[in-house]
Amino acid sequence: ELLTRVAQRHQTISLEKMQVYADDAVRVLRPHQVPNEDRLSTALHLAARARVQNGDYAGGERLYRESIAELHKSAPIPQVAVLQALVSLAESLAAQQKFDQAVATYREAADGARKYLGPGDPGVIVAESRLAALLHAIGERTEARRLHEQALHTALAQKGDADTLFTPIARMDYGRSLFAEGRIAEAADLIARVNASNRV
């Protein structure tokens, strides 16, 4: 567990050291797992994140999948952690251009968050916003727009206009999609609102 905490501390210091410490934590924890006492999934998640940020998307995918499998061994299943891992897995799949798998994984994340955490949970906002952005990028613009609008509506209803985390995510993702369509004025308005929230 000490190695896992050290890896967490290196997230903003050194990705290389973060990966080394996370890999060491995985090696130490894997042979000593205790039923219903998950300590391995966090180390796996950190090792995956380090790889993805270093450009090893396939390695990240493998470790995210293992982390999710470990989370599902817990009772009760930690749904927030599962959601976060699924969103991260989808990002690593999209980076490898495995778009069908990435879309399916984002949908699984959004559906799970809605079912287990509630329709207004911030996890739903993030998963739907990221799914919308990916759908837009691969040409599924009608569904993308609907999901963008839905994610932004939920963010504003649940978190408000002054929110500095989830509302900006929904606005930025939607703004980028609008910009890609050439809807410059609408995109600029959303992105300006994000920049304004960052200055608060």
C-alpha positions in Angstrom: 0.0 0.0 0.0 2.9 2.3 0.6 4.1 1.8 -2.9 0.6 2.7 -4.2 0.6 5.9 -2.2 4.0 6.8 -3.5 2.8 6.2 -7.1 -0.2 8.5 -6.5 2.1 11.2 -5.2 4.2 11.0 -8.4 1.2 11.6 -10.8 2.1 15.3 -11.2 5.9 14.9 -10.6 7.2 12.1 -12.8 5.2 9.7 -14.9 8.2 7.4 -15.3 8.5 7.1 -11.5 4.8 6.8 -11.1 4.8 3.8 -13.4 7.8 2.2 -11.6 6.2 2.5 -8.2 2.7 1.4 -9.4 4.3 -1.7 -11.2 6.1 -2.5 -8.0 2.9 -2.2 -6.0 1.1 -4.6 -8.4 3.9 -7.1 -8.1 3.8 -7.0 -4.3 0.0 -7.0 -4.0 -1.0 -9.5 -6.6 0.2 -12.6 -4.7 -1.3 -11.4 -1.4 -4.9 -10.6 -2.3 -7.6 -11.0 0.4 -11.2 -11.7 -0.5 -13.4 -8.6 -0.3 -10.3 -6.5 0.6 -9.3 -4.9 -2.7 -5.9 -3.2 -2.6 -4.8 -4.3 -6.1 -7.2 -2.4 -8.3 -5.8 1.1 -7.4 -2.3 0.0 -8.2 -3.4 -1.4 -11.5 -5.3 1.8 -12.3 -2.2 3.9 -11.6 0.0 1.6 -13.6 -2.5 1.8 -16.5 -2.7 5.6 -16.3 1.0 6.0 -16.3 1.3 3.9 -19.5 -1.5 5.8 -21.3 0.1 9.1 -20.4 3.4 7.8 -21.7 1.7 6.7 -25.0 1.4 2.9 -24.3 -2.3 2.7 -24.9 -2.4 -1.1 -25.3 -0.6 -1.6 -22.1 -3.0 0.8 -20.4 -6.0 -1.0 -21.8 -4.7 -4.4 -20.5 -4.2 -3.0 -17.0 -7.5 -1.0 -16.9 -9.3 -4.3 -17.8 -7.5 -6.1 -15.0 -8.4 -3.3 -12.5 -12.1 -3.5 -13.5 -12.0 -7.2 -13.0 -10.6 -6.7 -9.5 -13.2 -4.1 -8.6 -16.0 -6.6 -9.5 -14.6 -9.1 -7.0 -15.5 -6.7 -4.1 -18.7 -6.8 -2.2 -20.3 -4.4 -2.5 -18.9 -3.4 -5.9 -17.4 0.2 -5.7 -19.5 1.7 -8.5 -17.7 5.1 -8.6 -14.3 3.3 -9.0 -15.8 1.1 -11.7 -17.2 4.1 -13.6 -13.8 5.9 -13.4 -12.0 2.8 -14.7 -14.5 2.3 -17.6 -14.1 6.0 -18.7 -10.3 5.6 -18.6 -10.5 2.3 -20.5 -12.7 3.9 -23.2 -10.1 6.7 -23.6 -7.3 4.2 -24.1 -9.4 2.3 -26.6 -10.2 5.5 -28.6 -6.5 6.4 -28.6 -5.9 3.0 -30.4 -8.8 3.8 -32.8 -10.8 0.9 -31.4 -13.8 3.1 -31.8 -16.6 0.5 -31.6 -15.2 -0.8 -28.3 -14.6 2.7 -27.0 -18.3 3.7 -27.7 -19.6 0.5 -26.1 -17.4 1.1 -23.0 -18.6 4.7 -22.7 -22.2 3.5 -22.9 -21.5 0.9 -20.3 -20.1 3.6 -18.0 -23.0 5.9 -18.6 -25.6 3.2 -18.1 -23.9 1.9 -15.0 -23.6 5.3 -13.5 -27.3 6.1 -14.2 -28.4 2.7 -12.7 -26.2 2.5 -9.6 -25.4 6.2 -8.8 -28.5 8.0 -10.2 -29.3 10.0 -13.3 -28.0 13.2 -11.9 -24.6 11.8 -10.7 -21.5 13.6 -12.0 -20.3 10.3 -13.5 -23.2 10.3 -15.9 -22.3 13.8 -17.0 -18.7 12.8 -17.7 -19.5 9.5 -19.4 -22.2 11.0 -21.7 -20.1 14.1 -22.5 -17.1 11.9 -23.5 -19.3 9.6 -25.4 -20.9 12.5 -27.3 -17.4 13.8 -28.2 -16.3 10.5 -29.6 -19.5 9.9 -31.5 -19.1 13.3 -33.0 -15.5 12.6 -34.0 -16.5 9.4 -35.8 -19.4 11.0 -37.7 -22.4 10.1 -35.5 -23.4 13.7 -35.2 -27.1 13.4 -34.5 -26.7 11.2 -31.4 -23.6 13.2 -30.4 -25.6 16.5 -30.4 -28.4 14.9 -28.3 -25.9 13.6 -25.8 -24.0 16.8 -25.6 -27.1 18.7 -24.9 -28.3 16.1 -22.4 -24.9 16.2 -20.5 -24.9 20.0 -20.4 -28.5 20.1 -19.3 -27.8 17.6 -16.5 -24.6 19.5 -15.4 -26.4 22.8 -15.2 -29.4 21.3 -13.4 -27.3 19.4 -10.9 -24.2 21.5 -10.5 -25.2 25.0 -11.7 -23.7 27.6 -14.0 -20.9 28.5 -11.5 -19.6 24.9 -11.2 -15.9 24.7 -11.9 -15.6 21.0 -12.7 -18.5 19.1 -14.4 -20.3 21.9 -16.2 -17.0 23.0 -17.8 -16.3 19.4 -19.0 -19.7 19.3 -20.7 -19.3 22.8 -22.2 -15.7 22.2 -23.4 -16.6 18.8 -25.1 -19.7 20.3 -26.7 -17.7 23.4 -27.7 -15.0 21.4 -29.5 -17.7 19.4 -31.4 -19.4 22.6 -32.5 -16.0 24.1 -33.5 -15.4 21.0 -35.7 -18.7 21.6 -37.4 -17.7 25.2 -38.1 -20.3 26.6 -35.7 -17.7 29.0 -34.4 -19.8 31.5 -32.6 -21.6 28.9 -30.5 -18.4 27.1 -29.8 -16.7 30.3 -28.8 -19.5 31.1 -26.4 -19.2 27.7 -24.6 -15.5 27.8 -24.4 -15.5 31.4 -23.1 -17.8 30.3 -20.3 -15.3 27.5 -19.4 -12.5 30.1 -19.4 -14.6 32.4 -17.2 -15.2 29.5 -14.7 -11.5 28.8 -14.6 -10.8 32.3 -13.4 -13.2 32.1 -10.5 
